[in-house]
C-alpha cells in the first residue's frame, strides 16, 4: 500500500504563538503543575517563542472550542 502513512495523513496543522505582539496585556496570576511548566518551557525553547504568547494562544483556543471566542476588533471598539 503506497502513499502517506496513517500518522502522516492525519497530521493537523496547528497555530503557533506569535513571537511578538502589540496587544494590550494584563497580569494573570495562576499556578500550574510542575510537569506542565517543564513541557511548556521545552516547547518555548524548541519553537523560539515565549511562555506569554504560548499561554495566550492556548487559552484563546481552549475558550473558543467551548463557545467563548474572542470578539473581533470591530466588536471591541464599539463597546
Secondary structure, DSSP 8 states (H G I E B T S, - for coil): --S--HHHHT--------SS-------------HHHHHHHHHHHHHHT--HHHHHHHHHHHHHHHTT-----HHHHHT-
